[in-house]
Amino acid sequence: MPLTPIRLLSEIKEQPALLREILAAQPERLTRHAAIPLDKTRLIGVAEGSSRHALDIAAPFLETCIGLPFVTRGPEDLLERQTIAQAIAPQREPRDPAAFYLFVSQSGETASVLRAAQWLFPQAAPAPLGAAAQALSVTNHEQSSLARRFGNHVLIGAGEERSIAATKTLTATLMTLLLWGAAVGRSLRRLTPDAYDKTLAQLAAVPDQIDALLSEAPMAALQRFTHKLIEVNHFVLISKGPTTLILPEAGLKLTETSSNIVYTDNAESFKHGPKVILSGVNGHHPNAIYLTPTDATLADELYRDARSHFWRDLAGESPQRAFEDDRVFFIRFENSPTLPTEFAAQWPISADRLLTLPACGLIDSLFVSLVAFQLISYHLAALKGENPDNPTLQKAVTE
């Protein structure tokens, strides 16, 4: 009998209500933190693990809303640059004077992020709010070390996470970052009132879409889909366009929750070398999961790339399979284009290798697909007889 722990699954199901609370509370909270000094020409986000994944997903949206280039750095990235700078230009200040810094840690105690904050802001004290602030910290614990280091602090407000971090804190962090970006864009007048309202409307739709995923029929379909995935524990996750942004976090959940080996990539770059992993090891081929976006052009390109990953067309010969394709799976949204007729004729994909998620727009598709992979990871662990809560991972982030 599979284990039936309740903490992870219950926290997955808590996300719609939690996100509604954040949507109701954060716009008011964020008003104090919506100013960036006008002399700043770029944004630098510093985070590790799932917090960095949330930053990476949010980054292109923050760039668009705020009108400044945004890059994310892990503490190790900063250490590399520090070592090189000390060797070449030791007199130079470590902090980029033209950058506004964003430090994100769900626990607020991630040691590597705290070290980076201390290196960049060695004299940091409760920082002034508004236009004088040079950095912002975002954590889920108001009394954490990172929150206390910067008086300019946004509380995620996800509450206690009782299972593997980060599940509900991941989507809560992402929602908080997107709301902050919209607030800053409005404050700097780089996001028009109409664009701001449309962004908030898209964010407001997220809890309802997750509720739709958690309803009876989609959950049953997801469990059927998961039963086919359990046959191997090696995964390749591939997408095209913005949905590619969620794949690293999806891969992390498949690894830490259900002990899988996962590779993630965008469909185009996957053609240029990494696709050799589709050949498998000793006849065991990986699960190749394609996440189909809703945009028709991107979906068409994904399907074309998917075929090129598994098939080769040689002049004067019939198309041939380059790799075994019985481990190919597609996850799509109800409003994603279906597999082209000619594609399906050459390459039939059985019903148990197709999963359809509720219809989504751009922003809510990211949240819904994140939660879908949380659920897949949970069910895989339960089917294997493993503990999805994985108590050994609770939690090494402060080490």
Buried (B, 14 or more C-beta within 10 A) or exposed (E): EEEEBEBBBEBBBBBBEBBBBBBEBBBEBBEBBBBBEEEBEEBBBBBBBBBBBBBBBBBEBBBBBBEBEBBBBBBEBBBEEBEEBEEEEEEEEBBBEEBBBBBBBBBBBBBBBBEBBEBBBEEBEEBEBEEEBBBBBBBBBEEBBBBBBBBBBBBBBBBEBBBBBBBBBBBBBBBBBBBBBBBBBBBBEBBEEEBBEEBBEBBBBBBEBBBBBBEEEBBEBBBEBBEBBBEBBBBBBBBBBBBBBBBBBBBBBBBBBBBBBBBBBBBBEBEEEBBEBBEBEEEEBBBBBBBBBBBEEBBBBBBBBBBBBBBEEEEEEEEEEBBBBEBBBBBBBEBBBBBBEEBEEEBEBEEEBBBBBBBBBBBBBBBBBBBBBBBBBBBBBBBBEBBBBBEEEBBEBBE
